[in-house]
Amino acid sequence: MISDDLKFCLKLDYAHTHMVRRLEDELAAYHGLSFRNFVVLLHLCSAEGDRLQRDELARRLALTQTELARIVIPMEKLGLISREAVPDNSEARYVKALSGGKYLFSRAVGWVDRIAQELGEIDQDILRFILKYD
């Protein structure tokens, strides 16, 4: 028998997947970004100097360093971000949004906000149903 707590976790995962899939489809089609790439750029472009230490970025995204590297390395190859040394700390690295990443983010943020508003208006009822459904 599945506990109510596990049912809730499974429903929450389903609702999250539904939301992210909608955002992924729109971002990929119009901006060539994944939702995760967008969230990385959001954190970087919102930070002072458009950069964060790698550890802080991983913490904000709830990722391990390995998971973050799997996202950051392809973004770096595309010229969206760079990794830079932190002065006086040979082990630490900054992740910085480059002009290409800032440009894509600035073009995509309005789009994502519009989709989020639509999700808020349309899909909240669906998500509420999913979370209550047994």
C-alpha distance (Angstrom), angle and dihedral (degrees) to the residues before:
residue distance angle dihedral
M1 . . .
I2 3.79 . .
S3 3.79 116.2 .
D4 3.79 122.2 -125.5
D5 3.80 88.8 -114.7
L6 3.80 91.9 56.5
K7 3.82 90.6 45.4
F8 3.79 89.1 53.4
C9 3.82 91.6 50.0
L10 3.80 91.3 49.7
K11 3.81 91.8 48.5
L12 3.78 91.3 48.0
D13 3.81 90.1 50.9
Y14 3.80 90.3 50.5
A15 3.81 92.1 49.4
H16 3.82 91.1 48.3
T17 3.80 91.7 49.3
H18 3.81 90.5 50.2
M19 3.81 92.1 51.7
V20 3.81 95.5 44.8
R21 3.81 92.5 46.7
R22 3.80 90.4 55.5
L23 3.80 91.5 49.3
E24 3.82 92.9 43.4
D25 3.80 92.4 52.9
E26 3.80 93.2 51.9
L27 3.82 96.1 42.0
A28 3.79 94.2 47.6
A29 3.79 93.7 46.5
Y30 3.79 97.4 48.5
H31 3.80 106.3 22.7
G32 3.81 107.9 19.3
L33 3.81 91.4 -122.9
S34 3.77 132.2 124.5
F35 3.78 117.1 -133.2
R36 3.82 88.8 -112.4
N37 3.83 90.3 53.7
F38 3.79 88.6 50.2
V39 3.82 91.8 51.1
V40 3.82 91.1 49.5
L41 3.81 90.0 51.6
L42 3.80 90.8 45.6
H43 3.80 91.3 56.9
L44 3.80 93.4 44.2
C45 3.80 96.3 45.0
S46 3.81 90.0 47.9
A47 3.81 93.2 52.0
E48 3.79 126.4 87.6
G49 3.80 108.8 -87.8
D50 3.83 90.2 7.9
R51 3.79 89.7 -86.6
L52 3.79 143.2 100.9
Q53 3.75 133.4 -173.6
R54 3.78 109.8 -97.7
D55 3.81 92.5 -117.2
E56 3.80 91.8 52.6
L57 3.80 92.6 48.2
A58 3.81 90.8 50.4
R59 3.81 90.0 49.6
R60 3.81 92.8 50.2
L61 3.80 90.6 50.1
A62 3.83 93.5 43.2
L63 3.82 89.7 -123.8
T64 3.76 135.5 135.1
Q65 3.80 118.2 -118.9
T66 3.81 89.2 -104.4
E67 3.80 92.6 52.2
L68 3.79 90.4 47.8
A69 3.81 91.3 50.1
R70 3.82 90.1 54.6
I71 3.80 88.4 58.0
V72 3.80 100.3 36.8
I73 3.82 100.3 47.5
P74 3.84 95.7 60.3
M75 3.81 90.2 43.3
E76 3.79 89.0 52.6
K77 3.82 91.5 50.2
L78 3.81 88.6 53.2
G79 3.81 90.9 52.9
L80 3.80 94.6 -115.0
I81 3.80 96.4 118.0
S82 3.78 140.7 6.8
R83 3.76 134.9 -149.3
E84 3.80 116.5 -132.7
A85 3.76 135.6 -177.0
V86 3.79 118.4 -104.6
P87 3.80 110.4 -126.1
D88 3.80 113.3 -112.4
N89 3.82 92.5 12.6
S90 3.79 115.2 81.4
E91 3.82 93.7 -173.4
A92 3.81 99.7 47.8
R93 3.80 124.0 82.5
Y94 3.77 134.8 -167.6
V95 3.77 121.4 -137.0
K96 3.80 108.4 -148.4
A97 3.80 132.2 -170.9
L98 3.80 110.8 -124.4
S99 3.80 125.4 -151.0
G100 3.82 91.9 -92.2
G101 3.80 91.5 52.4
K102 3.79 92.7 45.0
Y103 3.81 90.2 49.8
L104 3.82 93.3 50.3
F105 3.79 90.6 45.3
S106 3.81 92.6 50.3
R107 3.83 90.0 50.7
A108 3.81 94.3 45.3
V109 3.81 101.8 41.8
G110 3.80 94.9 74.8
W111 3.78 90.1 46.5
V112 3.81 92.7 50.6
D113 3.80 91.2 46.1
R114 3.81 90.1 53.2
I115 3.80 91.3 50.3
A116 3.80 90.7 46.9
Q117 3.81 89.2 52.9
E118 3.80 89.8 50.2
L119 3.78 89.9 49.0
G120 3.77 88.2 49.8
E121 3.80 91.9 51.1
I122 3.80 101.3 37.1
D123 3.78 110.5 19.7
Q124 3.80 100.1 41.4
D125 3.78 89.4 81.5
I126 3.80 90.6 47.9
L127 3.80 92.0 47.6
R128 3.81 91.3 47.3
F129 3.80 88.5 52.5
I130 3.80 91.7 48.5
L131 3.80 92.2 50.3
K132 3.83 91.5 49.8
Y133 3.80 96.6 40.8
D134 3.79 116.2 107.3
